[in-house]
Structure formats: C-alpha cells, structure tokens
C-alpha cells in the first residue's frame, strides 16, 4: 500500500511538472520568447537580452528618443528584409537582416540604430 501511495504522489508531481514546462513556454532562460511573430524586436543588450522594443513590420523613419542609439541586438521575426540605419530617414550606414534572423549590432551599429526600413526582397536603399 505504501508503494502505491508513493507512486501516485510521484506521478502527480511529474504531471504537474510537465504542465508547467510545456512547449512554447517562455522563461528567464529564453529572453527571445517575448518577441512576437511579425515584429522587428530591438533589445538594448547583446544576444537579445535586456529591455525590448517590438515594432510593427513597417518603415520607421525615426524609432524615437527612448530607443535612438540604444539597441545592441535585433530579432527580425517578419517575412521581410530589415535594414537598420544609423541616422533618421534611412541615412548613414546600414546593415541588412534577413527574415527570421537575429543579429548582434556590433561596431558602428552598436547603440547607433535610429531608423528601420522593412521591405520584401534583399538590399537596403532608403
């Protein structure tokens, strides 16, 4: 009888764990889990960590004072090509990120993004 009670208790614990850790659950170990499909997500840290800004898949001539020159990484969760620009109105230096790709914003792009261009097809051309 004792074995049956222990087995039942263990089964209940395992079942509860399976529910809590089911597929698609975002956790602190998966910071990218909060970026919604169809959005361009900017993170103020590297490797998609830190504060997050989610943008619709449209051109942004200026991402705003709160995020200007702040992004350290990006996740393009759109089906379009994304170009990040160092200056407003799609000017300055640019870096292209393909659909579904994540990108570390390094060197002259780290904390330097001001505008974002989103379009079908490759290439940047503001």
N, CA, C and O atoms as a GROMACS GRO file, in nm:
protein
  504
    1UNK      N    1   0.082  -0.119   0.000
    1UNK     CA    2   0.000   0.000   0.000
    1UNK      C    3   0.086   0.124   0.000
    1UNK      O    4   0.054   0.221  -0.070
    2UNK      N    5   0.195   0.126   0.077
    2UNK     CA    6   0.283   0.241   0.082
    2UNK      C    7   0.344   0.269  -0.055
    2UNK      O    8   0.356   0.385  -0.095
    3UNK      N    9   0.381   0.166  -0.126
    3UNK     CA   10   0.439   0.184  -0.258
    3UNK      C   11   0.339   0.249  -0.353
    3UNK      O   12   0.378   0.334  -0.433
    4UNK      N   13   0.213   0.212  -0.346
    4UNK     CA   14   0.109   0.270  -0.430
    4UNK      C   15   0.091   0.418  -0.402
    4UNK      O   16   0.076   0.497  -0.496
    5UNK      N   17   0.093   0.458  -0.277
    5UNK     CA   18   0.077   0.598  -0.240
    5UNK      C   19   0.198   0.678  -0.289
    5UNK      O   20   0.181   0.788  -0.343
    6UNK      N   21   0.318   0.625  -0.272
    6UNK     CA   22   0.439   0.693  -0.319
    6UNK      C   23   0.437   0.705  -0.470
    6UNK      O   24   0.471   0.811  -0.524
    7UNK      N   25   0.399   0.601  -0.539
    7UNK     CA   26   0.393   0.603  -0.685
    7UNK      C   27   0.292   0.705  -0.734
    7UNK      O   28   0.318   0.778  -0.830
    8UNK      N   29   0.176   0.711  -0.669
    8UNK     CA   30   0.074   0.809  -0.707
    8UNK      C   31   0.123   0.951  -0.683
    8UNK      O   32   0.100   1.039  -0.766
    9UNK      N   33   0.190   0.974  -0.571
    9UNK     CA   34   0.243   1.108  -0.541
    9UNK      C   35   0.349   1.147  -0.642
    9UNK      O   36   0.349   1.261  -0.689
   10UNK      N   37   0.438   1.057  -0.678
   10UNK     CA   38   0.540   1.085  -0.777
   10UNK      C   39   0.477   1.114  -0.912
   10UNK      O   40   0.520   1.205  -0.983
   11UNK      N   41   0.376   1.039  -0.948
   11UNK     CA   42   0.305   1.063  -1.075
   11UNK      C   43   0.241   1.200  -1.080
   11UNK      O   44   0.244   1.266  -1.183
   12UNK      N   45   0.183   1.243  -0.967
   12UNK     CA   46   0.121   1.376  -0.960
   12UNK      C   47   0.225   1.486  -0.976
   12UNK      O   48   0.201   1.585  -1.045
   13UNK      N   49   0.341   1.468  -0.913
   13UNK     CA   50   0.449   1.568  -0.926
   13UNK      C   51   0.498   1.574  -1.069
   13UNK      O   52   0.516   1.684  -1.123
   14UNK      N   53   0.520   1.460  -1.132
   14UNK     CA   54   0.566   1.459  -1.271
   14UNK      C   55   0.463   1.521  -1.365
   14UNK      O   56   0.500   1.592  -1.457
   15UNK      N   57   0.337   1.495  -1.344
   15UNK     CA   58   0.232   1.553  -1.427
   15UNK      C   59   0.228   1.704  -1.412
   15UNK      O   60   0.213   1.775  -1.512
   16UNK      N   61   0.241   1.754  -1.291
   16UNK     CA   62   0.241   1.899  -1.268
   16UNK      C   63   0.362   1.963  -1.333
   16UNK      O   64   0.350   2.072  -1.390
   17UNK      N   65   0.478   1.897  -1.326
   17UNK     CA   66   0.599   1.950  -1.389
   17UNK      C   67   0.582   1.955  -1.540
   17UNK      O   68   0.625   2.052  -1.603
   18UNK      N   69   0.522   1.855  -1.599
   18UNK     CA   70   0.502   1.852  -1.744
   18UNK      C   71   0.411   1.966  -1.788
   18UNK      O   72   0.434   2.025  -1.894
   19UNK      N   73   0.310   1.998  -1.710
   19UNK     CA   74   0.220   2.108  -1.744
   19UNK      C   75   0.294   2.241  -1.736
   19UNK      O   76   0.277   2.325  -1.824
   20UNK      N   77   0.375   2.261  -1.633
   20UNK     CA   78   0.447   2.387  -1.616
   20UNK      C   79   0.557   2.407  -1.718
   20UNK      O   80   0.587   2.521  -1.754
   21UNK      N   81   0.616   2.300  -1.767
   21UNK     CA   82   0.728   2.312  -1.860
   21UNK      C   83   0.690   2.272  -2.001
   21UNK      O   84   0.775   2.222  -2.075
   22UNK      N   85   0.568   2.291  -2.039
   22UNK     CA   86   0.522   2.252  -2.171
   22UNK      C   87   0.588   2.330  -2.283
   22UNK      O   88   0.649   2.433  -2.256
   23UNK      N   89   0.578   2.285  -2.406
   23UNK     CA   90   0.641   2.353  -2.518
   23UNK      C   91   0.584   2.492  -2.538
   23UNK      O   92   0.465   2.516  -2.515
   24UNK      N   93   0.670   2.584  -2.581
   24UNK     CA   94   0.626   2.719  -2.612
   24UNK      C   95   0.623   2.811  -2.491
   24UNK      O   96   0.582   2.926  -2.502
   25UNK      N   97   0.664   2.762  -2.375
   25UNK     CA   98   0.665   2.843  -2.255
   25UNK      C   99   0.792   2.926  -2.250
   25UNK      O  100   0.902   2.871  -2.253
   26UNK      N  101   0.779   3.059  -2.244
   26UNK     CA  102   0.895   3.147  -2.232
   26UNK      C  103   0.942   3.146  -2.088
   26UNK      O  104   0.862   3.135  -1.996
   27UNK      N  105   1.073   3.157  -2.071
   27UNK     CA  106   1.128   3.161  -1.936
   27UNK      C  107   1.239   3.263  -1.930
   27UNK      O  108   1.275   3.322  -2.032
   28UNK      N  109   1.294   3.283  -1.813
   28UNK     CA  110   1.406   3.375  -1.797
   28UNK      C  111   1.527   3.327  -1.876
   28UNK      O  112   1.612   3.408  -1.914
   29UNK      N  113   1.536   3.196  -1.902
   29UNK     CA  114   1.646   3.142  -1.980
   29UNK      C  115   1.625   3.162  -2.130
   29UNK      O  116   1.717   3.136  -2.207
   30UNK      N  117   1.508   3.206  -2.172
   30UNK     CA  118   1.474   3.225  -2.312
   30UNK      C  119   1.421   3.367  -2.332
   30UNK      O  120   1.301   3.386  -2.351
   31UNK      N  121   1.509   3.469  -2.327
   31UNK     CA  122   1.462   3.607  -2.337
   31UNK      C  123   1.396   3.637  -2.470
   31UNK      O  124   1.312   3.727  -2.477
   32UNK      N  125   1.431   3.564  -2.574
   32UNK     CA  126   1.374   3.590  -2.706
   32UNK      C  127   1.229   3.546  -2.715
   32UNK      O  128   1.160   3.584  -2.810
   33UNK      N  129   1.180   3.467  -2.621
   33UNK     CA  130   1.045   3.416  -2.625
   33UNK      C  131   0.939   3.524  -2.625
   33UNK      O  132   0.824   3.498  -2.661
   34UNK      N  133   0.973   3.645  -2.585
   34UNK     CA  134   0.875   3.752  -2.576
   34UNK      C  135   0.858   3.830  -2.706
   34UNK      O  136   0.769   3.915  -2.714
   35UNK      N  137   0.939   3.806  -2.806
   35UNK     CA  138   0.927   3.876  -2.934
   35UNK      C  139   0.820   3.807  -3.019
   35UNK      O  140   0.832   3.689  -3.053
   36UNK      N  141   0.716   3.882  -3.053
   36UNK     CA  142   0.603   3.824  -3.126
   36UNK      C  143   0.633   3.806  -3.275
   36UNK      O  144   0.708   3.884  -3.334
   37UNK      N  145   0.576   3.702  -3.334
   37UNK     CA  146   0.588   3.678  -3.477
   37UNK      C  147   0.532   3.798  -3.552
   37UNK      O  148   0.429   3.854  -3.514
   38UNK      N  149   0.601   3.839  -3.659
   38UNK     CA  150   0.557   3.952  -3.740
   38UNK      C  151   0.613   4.085  -3.695
   38UNK      O  152   0.580   4.189  -3.752
   39UNK      N  153   0.698   4.084  -3.593
   39UNK     CA  154   0.755   4.208  -3.538
   39UNK      C  155   0.906   4.213  -3.560
   39UNK      O  156   0.972   4.111  -3.579
   40UNK      N  157   0.957   4.334  -3.558
   40UNK     CA  158   1.101   4.358  -3.552
   40UNK      C  159   1.130   4.395  -3.406
   40UNK      O  160   1.074   4.491  -3.354
   41UNK      N  161   1.215   4.318  -3.342
   41UNK     CA  162   1.241   4.338  -3.199
   41UNK      C  163   1.383   4.386  -3.176
   41UNK      O  164   1.480   4.323  -3.220
   42UNK      N  165   1.394   4.497  -3.106
   42UNK     CA  166   1.523   4.553  -3.067
   42UNK      C  167   1.542   4.526  -2.919
   42UNK      O  168   1.449   4.542  -2.840
   43UNK      N  169   1.663   4.487  -2.882
   43UNK     CA  170   1.700   4.463  -2.742
   43UNK      C  171   1.813   4.558  -2.707
   43UNK      O  172   1.901   4.583  -2.790
   44UNK      N  173   1.813   4.611  -2.586
   44UNK     CA  174   1.921   4.702  -2.551
   44UNK      C  175   2.046   4.630  -2.504
   44UNK      O  176   2.149   4.693  -2.480
   45UNK      N  177   2.039   4.498  -2.489
   45UNK     CA  178   2.156   4.418  -2.457
   45UNK      C  179   2.196   4.332  -2.575
   45UNK      O  180   2.125   4.324  -2.676
   46UNK      N  181   2.310   4.267  -2.562
   46UNK     CA  182   2.354   4.175  -2.667
   46UNK      C  183   2.290   4.039  -2.646
   46UNK      O  184   2.243   4.007  -2.537
   47UNK      N  185   2.287   3.959  -2.752
   47UNK     CA  186   2.228   3.826  -2.752
   47UNK      C  187   2.080   3.830  -2.712
   47UNK      O  188   2.031   3.743  -2.640
   48UNK      N  189   2.011   3.934  -2.759
   48UNK     CA  190   1.866   3.951  -2.738
   48UNK      C  191   1.830   3.945  -2.591
   48UNK      O  192   1.742   3.869  -2.550
   49UNK      N  193   1.898   4.026  -2.513
   49UNK     CA  194   1.870   4.037  -2.371
   49UNK      C  195   1.841   4.183  -2.336
   49UNK      O  196   1.866   4.273  -2.416
   50UNK      N  197   1.789   4.204  -2.219
   50UNK     CA  198   1.763   4.340  -2.171
   50UNK      C  199   1.625   4.387  -2.212
   50UNK      O  200   1.537   4.308  -2.246
   51UNK      N  201   1.606   4.518  -2.208
   51UNK     CA  202   1.478   4.577  -2.246
   51UNK      C  203   1.448   4.550  -2.392
   51UNK      O  204   1.540   4.536  -2.474
   52UNK      N  205   1.320   4.543  -2.424
   52UNK     CA  206   1.274   4.503  -2.558
   52UNK      C  207   1.181   4.608  -2.615
   52UNK      O  208   1.092   4.658  -2.547
   53UNK      N  209   1.203   4.640  -2.743
   53UNK     CA  210   1.111   4.725  -2.820
   53UNK      C  211   1.062   4.642  -2.937
   53UNK      O  212   1.142   4.597  -3.018
   54UNK      N  213   0.929   4.623  -2.947
   54UNK     CA  214   0.871   4.548  -3.059
   54UNK      C  215   0.807   4.647  -3.155
   54UNK      O  216   0.725   4.729  -3.116
   55UNK      N  217   0.846   4.640  -3.281
   55UNK     CA  218   0.795   4.730  -3.384
   55UNK      C  219   0.716   4.651  -3.487
   55UNK      O  220   0.752   4.538  -3.520
   56UNK      N  221   0.610   4.711  -3.538
   56UNK     CA  222   0.538   4.651  -3.650
   56UNK      C  223   0.629   4.645  -3.771
   56UNK      O  224   0.728   4.718  -3.778
   57UNK      N  225   0.597   4.559  -3.865
   57UNK     CA  226   0.679   4.540  -3.984
   57UNK      C  227   0.653   4.650  -4.087
   57UNK      O  228   0.608   4.624  -4.198
   58UNK      N  229   0.681   4.772  -4.048
   58UNK     CA  230   0.667   4.889  -4.135
   58UNK      C  231   0.791   4.976  -4.120
   58UNK      O  232   0.865   4.963  -4.022
   59UNK      N  233   0.814   5.065  -4.216
   59UNK     CA  234   0.927   5.156  -4.208
   59UNK      C  235   0.912   5.249  -4.087
   59UNK      O  236   0.802   5.296  -4.057
   60UNK      N  237   1.021   5.273  -4.020
   60UNK     CA  238   1.027   5.366  -3.908
   60UNK      C  239   1.138   5.466  -3.937
   60UNK      O  240   1.256   5.435  -3.923
   61UNK      N  241   1.101   5.586  -3.978
   61UNK     CA  242   1.200   5.689  -4.014
   61UNK      C  243   1.280   5.736  -3.894
   61UNK      O  244   1.391   5.786  -3.909
   62UNK      N  245   1.224   5.722  -3.775
   62UNK     CA  246   1.294   5.754  -3.651
   62UNK      C  247   1.227   5.673  -3.541
   62UNK      O  248   1.108   5.688  -3.516
   63UNK      N  249   1.304   5.586  -3.475
   63UNK     CA  250   1.244   5.496  -3.377
   63UNK      C  251   1.212   5.565  -3.245
   63UNK      O  252   1.156   5.502  -3.154
   64UNK      N  253   1.245   5.693  -3.232
   64UNK     CA  254   1.206   5.770  -3.114
   64UNK      C  255   1.320   5.791  -3.016
   64UNK      O  256   1.417   5.715  -3.014
   65UNK      N  257   1.306   5.893  -2.936
   65UNK     CA  258   1.411   5.933  -2.843
   65UNK      C  259   1.446   5.824  -2.742
   65UNK      O  260   1.562   5.809  -2.705
   66UNK      N  261   1.347   5.749  -2.697
   66UNK     CA  262   1.372   5.648  -2.594
   66UNK      C  263   1.462   5.535  -2.644
   66UNK      O  264   1.535   5.474  -2.566
   67UNK      N  265   1.458   5.505  -2.774
   67UNK     CA  266   1.535   5.395  -2.830
   67UNK      C  267   1.642   5.439  -2.929
   67UNK      O  268   1.718   5.355  -2.976
   68UNK      N  269   1.651   5.565  -2.960
   68UNK     CA  270   1.754   5.614  -3.052
   68UNK      C  271   1.892   5.581  -2.994
   68UNK      O  272   1.922   5.614  -2.879
   69UNK      N  273   1.975   5.518  -3.074
   69UNK     CA  274   2.112   5.484  -3.035
   69UNK      C  275   2.118   5.398  -2.909
   69UNK      O  276   2.206   5.416  -2.824
   70UNK      N  277   2.025   5.304  -2.897
   70UNK     CA  278   2.019   5.221  -2.777
   70UNK      C  279   2.034   5.071  -2.804
   70UNK      O  280   2.083   4.998  -2.718
   71UNK      N  281   1.993   5.023  -2.920
   71UNK     CA  282   1.985   4.878  -2.947
   71UNK      C  283   2.123   4.813  -2.956
   71UNK      O  284   2.216   4.868  -3.016
   72UNK      N  285   2.133   4.693  -2.895
   72UNK     CA  286   2.254   4.613  -2.902
   72UNK      C  287   2.236   4.486  -2.982
   72UNK      O  288   2.335   4.424  -3.024
   73UNK      N  289   2.110   4.445  -3.006
   73UNK     CA  290   2.081   4.326  -3.086
   73UNK      C  291   1.939   4.337  -3.141
   73UNK      O  292   1.858   4.417  -3.094
   74UNK      N  293   1.910   4.254  -3.240
   74UNK     CA  294   1.781   4.262  -3.310
   74UNK      C  295   1.738   4.123  -3.350
   74UNK      O  296   1.821   4.037  -3.382
   75UNK      N  297   1.606   4.100  -3.347
   75UNK     CA  298   1.547   3.976  -3.399
   75UNK      C  299   1.441   4.016  -3.499
   75UNK      O  300   1.344   4.083  -3.464
   76UNK      N  301   1.460   3.977  -3.623
   76UNK     CA  302   1.365   4.004  -3.730
   76UNK      C  303   1.268   3.887  -3.739
   76UNK      O  304   1.299   3.785  -3.802
   77UNK      N  305   1.150   3.898  -3.678
   77UNK     CA  306   1.052   3.790  -3.681
   77UNK      C  307   0.949   3.812  -3.791
   77UNK      O  308   0.837   3.762  -3.782
   78UNK      N  309   0.987   3.886  -3.894
   78UNK     CA  310   0.898   3.911  -4.008
   78UNK      C  311   0.937   3.820  -4.123
   78UNK      O  312   1.037   3.748  -4.117
   79UNK      N  313   0.857   3.826  -4.229
   79UNK     CA  314   0.891   3.754  -4.352
   79UNK      C  315   0.954   3.850  -4.453
   79UNK      O  316   0.957   3.823  -4.573
   80UNK      N  317   1.005   3.961  -4.403
   80UNK     CA  318   1.063   4.066  -4.488
   80UNK      C  319   1.208   4.092  -4.451
   80UNK      O  320   1.256   4.048  -4.346
   81UNK      N  321   1.276   4.165  -4.538
   81UNK     CA  322   1.414   4.206  -4.516
   81UNK      C  323   1.412   4.335  -4.435
   81UNK      O  324   1.333   4.425  -4.464
   82UNK      N  325   1.498   4.345  -4.335
   82UNK     CA  326   1.503   4.462  -4.248
   82UNK      C  327   1.640   4.529  -4.262
   82UNK      O  328   1.743   4.462  -4.260
   83UNK      N  329   1.639   4.660  -4.275
   83UNK     CA  330   1.763   4.738  -4.278
   83UNK      C  331   1.763   4.833  -4.160
   83UNK      O  332   1.669   4.910  -4.142
   84UNK      N  333   1.869   4.828  -4.080
   84UNK     CA  334   1.884   4.924  -3.971
   84UNK      C  335   1.981   5.033  -4.018
   84UNK      O  336   2.084   5.004  -4.078
   85UNK      N  337   1.945   5.157  -3.988
   85UNK     CA  338   2.022   5.274  -4.031
   85UNK      C  339   2.070   5.350  -3.909
   85UNK      O  340   2.002   5.355  -3.806
   86UNK      N  341   2.189   5.411  -3.921
   86UNK     CA  342   2.246   5.485  -3.809
   86UNK      C  343   2.187   5.626  -3.796
   86UNK      O  344   2.202   5.689  -3.691
   87UNK      N  345   2.121   5.674  -3.899
   87UNK     CA  346   2.062   5.808  -3.894
   87UNK      C  347   1.914   5.801  -3.932
   87UNK      O  348   1.869   5.702  -3.990
   88UNK      N  349   1.840   5.906  -3.899
   88UNK     CA  350   1.698   5.908  -3.932
   88UNK      C  351   1.677   5.918  -4.082
   88UNK      O  352   1.768   5.955  -4.157
   89UNK      N  353   1.554   5.886  -4.125
   89UNK     CA  354   1.514   5.889  -4.265
   89UNK      C  355   1.599   5.800  -4.355
   89UNK      O  356   1.624   5.833  -4.471
   90UNK      N  357   1.643   5.687  -4.300
   90UNK     CA  358   1.718   5.585  -4.375
   90UNK      C  359   1.846   5.643  -4.435
   90UNK      O  360   1.873   5.627  -4.554
   91UNK      N  361   1.922   5.708  -4.352
   91UNK     CA  362   2.050   5.766  -4.394
   91UNK      C  363   2.161   5.715  -4.303
   91UNK      O  364   2.136   5.653  -4.200
   92UNK      N  365   2.284   5.742  -4.344
   92UNK     CA  366   2.400   5.696  -4.269
   92UNK      C  367   2.441   5.558  -4.313
   92UNK      O  368   2.420   5.520  -4.428
   93UNK      N  369   2.499   5.483  -4.222
   93UNK     CA  370   2.540   5.345  -4.250
   93UNK      C  371   2.423   5.252  -4.226
   93UNK      O  372   2.338   5.279  -4.141
   94UNK      N  373   2.418   5.141  -4.300
   94UNK     CA  374   2.308   5.045  -4.284
   94UNK      C  375   2.360   4.903  -4.276
   94UNK      O  376   2.470   4.871  -4.320
   95UNK      N  377   2.275   4.818  -4.219
   95UNK     CA  378   2.304   4.675  -4.206
   95UNK      C  379   2.174   4.602  -4.236
   95UNK      O  380   2.071   4.635  -4.177
   96UNK      N  381   2.177   4.504  -4.325
   96UNK     CA  382   2.058   4.427  -4.362
   96UNK      C  383   2.048   4.298  -4.284
   96UNK      O  384   2.147   4.227  -4.264
   97UNK      N  385   1.926   4.267  -4.240
   97UNK     CA  386   1.899   4.144  -4.165
   97UNK      C  387   1.785   4.070  -4.234
   97UNK      O  388   1.676   4.125  -4.250
   98UNK      N  389   1.809   3.947  -4.273
   98UNK     CA  390   1.711   3.867  -4.344
   98UNK      C  391   1.594   3.823  -4.257
   98UNK      O  392   1.600   3.832  -4.134
   99UNK      N  393   1.487   3.775  -4.321
   99UNK     CA  394   1.368   3.729  -4.248
   99UNK      C  395   1.402   3.619  -4.147
   99UNK      O  396   1.475   3.525  -4.179
  100UNK      N  397   1.350   3.632  -4.027
  100UNK     CA  398   1.369   3.531  -3.924
  100UNK      C  399   1.505   3.531  -3.856
  100UNK      O  400   1.528   3.447  -3.769
  101UNK      N  401   1.594   3.618  -3.893
  101UNK     CA  402   1.730   3.618  -3.840
  101UNK      C  403   1.745   3.706  -3.716
  101UNK      O  404   1.673   3.804  -3.698
  102UNK      N  405   1.839   3.667  -3.633
  102UNK     CA  406   1.881   3.753  -3.522
  102UNK      C  407   2.016   3.813  -3.558
  102UNK      O  408   2.092   3.755  -3.636
  103UNK      N  409   2.044   3.928  -3.502
  103UNK     CA  410   2.169   3.995  -3.536
  103UNK      C  411   2.225   4.071  -3.417
  103UNK      O  412   2.154   4.150  -3.355
  104UNK      N  413   2.350   4.048  -3.388
  104UNK     CA  414   2.421   4.131  -3.292
  104UNK      C  415   2.457   4.260  -3.364
  104UNK      O  416   2.511   4.256  -3.475
  105UNK      N  417   2.429   4.371  -3.304
  105UNK     CA  418   2.463   4.501  -3.363
  105UNK      C  419   2.600   4.540  -3.309
  105UNK      O  420   2.613   4.587  -3.196
  106UNK      N  421   2.700   4.520  -3.391
  106UNK     CA  422   2.838   4.536  -3.349
  106UNK      C  423   2.902   4.661  -3.410
  106UNK      O  424   2.849   4.722  -3.503
  107UNK      N  425   3.014   4.696  -3.355
  107UNK     CA  426   3.098   4.805  -3.403
  107UNK      C  427   3.018   4.934  -3.419
  107UNK      O  428   2.962   4.984  -3.321
  108UNK      N  429   3.013   4.989  -3.539
  108UNK     CA  430   2.946   5.118  -3.558
  108UNK      C  431   2.793   5.110  -3.548
  108UNK      O  432   2.727   5.214  -3.548
  109UNK      N  433   2.737   4.990  -3.538
  109UNK     CA  434   2.592   4.974  -3.526
  109UNK      C  435   2.546   4.956  -3.381
  109UNK      O  436   2.428   4.972  -3.351
  110UNK      N  437   2.639   4.921  -3.292
  110UNK     CA  438   2.604   4.901  -3.152
  110UNK      C  439   2.564   5.034  -3.089
  110UNK      O  440   2.643   5.129  -3.087
  111UNK      N  441   2.443   5.039  -3.039
  111UNK     CA  442   2.388   5.162  -2.980
  111UNK      C  443   2.390   5.277  -3.080
  111UNK      O  444   2.421   5.390  -3.045
  112UNK      N  445   2.355   5.248  -3.206
  112UNK     CA  446   2.359   5.351  -3.309
  112UNK      C  447   2.238   5.350  -3.402
  112UNK      O  448   2.232   5.431  -3.495
  113UNK      N  449   2.140   5.261  -3.381
  113UNK     CA  450   2.026   5.250  -3.472
  113UNK      C  451   1.927   5.365  -3.447
  113UNK      O  452   1.888   5.393  -3.333
  114UNK      N  453   1.889   5.431  -3.558
  114UNK     CA  454   1.793   5.541  -3.548
  114UNK      C  455   1.670   5.518  -3.636
  114UNK      O  456   1.560   5.558  -3.599
  115UNK      N  457   1.687   5.452  -3.752
  115UNK     CA  458   1.572   5.425  -3.838
  115UNK      C  459   1.579   5.282  -3.889
  115UNK      O  460   1.686   5.222  -3.898
  116UNK      N  461   1.461   5.229  -3.924
  116UNK     CA  462   1.450   5.090  -3.970
  116UNK      C  463   1.362   5.085  -4.094
  116UNK      O  464   1.251   5.140  -4.096
  117UNK      N  465   1.413   5.019  -4.195
  117UNK     CA  466   1.342   5.002  -4.322
  117UNK      C  467   1.302   4.854  -4.334
  117UNK      O  468   1.384   4.766  -4.309
  118UNK      N  469   1.177   4.828  -4.373
  118UNK     CA  470   1.126   4.691  -4.382
  118UNK      C  471   1.062   4.672  -4.520
  118UNK      O  472   0.973   4.748  -4.558
  119UNK      N  473   1.109   4.571  -4.595
  119UNK     CA  474   1.054   4.550  -4.729
  119UNK      C  475   1.078   4.408  -4.778
  119UNK      O  476   1.160   4.335  -4.722
  120UNK      N  477   1.006   4.369  -4.881
  120UNK     CA  478   1.029   4.240  -4.946
  120UNK      C  479   1.149   4.254  -5.038
  120UNK      O  480   1.173   4.360  -5.094
  121UNK      N  481   1.224   4.147  -5.052
  121UNK     CA  482   1.345   4.150  -5.134
  121UNK      C  483   1.464   4.194  -5.051
  121UNK      O  484   1.449   4.256  -4.946
  122UNK      N  485   1.583   4.161  -5.100
  122UNK     CA  486   1.704   4.195  -5.028
  122UNK      C  487   1.754   4.333  -5.066
  122UNK      O  488   1.713   4.390  -5.167
  123UNK      N  489   1.843   4.385  -4.985
  123UNK     CA  490   1.907   4.512  -5.013
  123UNK      C  491   1.845   4.627  -4.936
  123UNK      O  492   1.728   4.624  -4.897
  124UNK      N  493   1.925   4.728  -4.917
  124UNK     CA  494   1.883   4.848  -4.846
  124UNK      C  495   1.898   4.966  -4.940
  124UNK      O  496   1.991   4.971  -5.022
  125UNK      N  497   1.807   5.060  -4.928
  125UNK     CA  498   1.820   5.170  -5.023
  125UNK      C  499   1.744   5.296  -4.990
  125UNK      O  500   1.728   5.382  -5.076
  126UNK      N  501   1.698   5.311  -4.867
  126UNK     CA  502   1.630   5.430  -4.817
  126UNK      C  503   1.594   5.528  -4.914
  126UNK      O  504   1.536   5.630  -4.878
   0.00000   0.00000   0.00000
